[in-house]
Amino acid sequence: MLKIVVIGGGPAGMMAAIAAAAHKEHQVILLERNEKLGKKLFITGKGRCNVTNNKDIGEFFENIPRNREFLYSALYSFTNEQLMAFFRERGLELKVERGDRVFPASDKAFDVTDVLKEELLRRHVEIHYRTLVTDLLLEGRKIKGLVTNEGQIRGDWFIFAGGGASYSGTGSDGTLHRLAKRAGHRIIDMKPSLIPLVATDSFPKELQGLSLKNIRFTLVEKGKTKFSDVGEMLFTHFGVSGPLVLSASAYYQGGNATGIIDLKPGLQEQELDLRLQKDFLKFQNKDFQNSLHELLPSKLIPVIVRLSGIAPDKKCNSISKGERQQLVKLLKGLEVHITGAKSLNEAIITRGGVDIKEIDPSTMKSKLVDNLSFAGEMIDVDAVTGGFNLQIAFSTGYLAGGSL
Ligand SMILES: Cc1cc2nc3c(=O)[nH]c(=O)nc-3n(C[C@H](O)[C@H](O)[C@H](O)COP(=O)(O)OP(=O)(O)OC[C@H]3O[C@@H](n4cnc5c(N)ncnc54)[C@H](O)[C@@H]3O)c2cc1C
């Protein structure tokens, strides 16, 4: 019998405790600094919780920009299919939306936490709320116990599942990274990922609140295309955001970069030129500025007119071929000049964390400390948006707890 202490009551820690408690001989204790479990889980997917993704598990790896090999064992030992079955068997109906994103049918994130909490209680996991772990009692290569605001807690095995270092109000503030470092682990620099990008151009501010669907967003950094996909984006007062931009940020290294927005990805340049010729013929006696309403959202028109260099009051029938072709180029490649990302605390996910080289990928056990495992976002792994990050938290948690 082992006395297992899991630190962190997020998805990774809850699943680790559930998996550890499946071995009935173990005593499992879950420590959470907050007054409730899953505070971050509660705000995921705008409160609806995009709990996983329905893509074939093989395809999952394409959505993990860094250290994906490290996750093979975890994602294959507890797949998205198994996670969905876990929830369905416990009465939580799920639905699949655009991009294979899986949500609870109720659209309520707390229904996900409720299922996990019920399972923890059913498996007799002792949950200690308002218990903040502040230090470790180390002896050689072993952790003897933990120092908490509620006193010392001894144990045979410890699972660190303290999350990343963003949205610190939810409890994940990097405290456990500091303790992992004290135990000898290397922490890879923590940076924001899945984060809005800041631009120098003035037009994003002008367009703030405008969401564009079915556009292509390409991120080019140091002359290399880092990301390119079709979907939805949003202009903000500081730059660009929305699902496509957040995903692009997972590939962004920082510093100067260019975001290229193809406003008409479904049309080749020649096809778009033909479309413009038709529109200019239809509106031949109108001003250029009044001819684009069938092609673009109204808020975008003044910006495109200005950037096109064509006089707003020029009659459509006098727009030259050269001017039209320049307009085509602009519509297929509106450039946003990116200078940085928003702060780590505003990131959906933290890039960096406990160095994967020091963790056994087949068990999640530390290679440096004899009785320590890791799970979830605190490890140096992260994915794009779409439910992949929660699946990583659940799978690594399941493997960490199940391997004891
Ligand atoms: C706004 C937002 C929306 C998101 N939406 C989605 C989504 O829809 N789909 C998706 O896949 N991912 C989403 N994510 C990412 C997802 O929430 C995380 O990947 C996931 O929560 C990580 O789980 P975790 O258990 O590793 O960490 P966390 O959920 O952060 O849990 C860590 C827990 O550890 C506790 N803790 C930390 N330190 C200590 C300590 N010293 N002592 C005691 N307790 C401690 C914390 O209080 C916390 O409860 C979103 C993130 C954000 C911020």
The ligand as an ORCA input file, in Angstrom:
! r2SCAN-3c Opt
* xyz 0 1
  C      -9.459     30.866    -20.459
  C      -8.992     29.454    -20.735
  C      -9.754     28.630    -21.551
  C      -9.322     27.336    -21.849
  N     -10.114     26.537    -22.618
  C      -9.702     25.287    -22.929
  C     -10.543     24.407    -23.660
  O     -11.711     24.717    -23.952
  N     -10.035     23.188    -24.005
  C      -8.775     22.788    -23.632
  O      -8.359     21.688    -23.990
  N      -7.988     23.570    -22.865
  C      -8.434     24.795    -22.489
  N      -7.640     25.577    -21.695
  C      -6.376     25.008    -21.161
  C      -6.703     24.097    -19.960
  O      -7.500     24.801    -19.043
  C      -5.432     23.607    -19.280
  O      -4.652     22.942    -20.232
  C      -5.746     22.655    -18.137
  O      -6.559     23.270    -17.164
  C      -4.463     22.145    -17.479
  O      -4.814     21.270    -16.452
  P      -3.878     21.039    -15.180
  O      -4.628     20.139    -14.278
  O      -2.538     20.649    -15.632
  O      -3.718     22.473    -14.524
  P      -4.836     23.437    -13.837
  O      -6.163     23.251    -14.451
  O      -4.243     24.793    -13.842
  O      -4.911     22.890    -12.340
  C      -3.820     23.027    -11.460
  C      -4.370     23.057    -10.040
  O      -3.297     23.006     -9.126
  C      -3.562     23.871     -8.030
  N      -2.280     24.268     -7.436
  C      -1.260     24.899     -8.065
  N      -0.237     25.084     -7.207
  C      -0.625     24.567     -6.018
  C      -0.003     24.458     -4.740
  N       1.226     24.933     -4.535
  N      -0.702     23.872     -3.725
  C      -1.950     23.382     -3.932
  N      -2.584     23.455     -5.112
  C      -1.927     24.039     -6.149
  C      -4.295     25.029     -8.668
  O      -5.071     25.744     -7.739
  C      -5.138     24.329     -9.745
  O      -6.422     24.016     -9.267
  C      -8.074     26.866    -21.344
  C      -7.314     27.697    -20.508
  C      -7.764     28.972    -20.207
  C      -6.933     29.842    -19.303
*
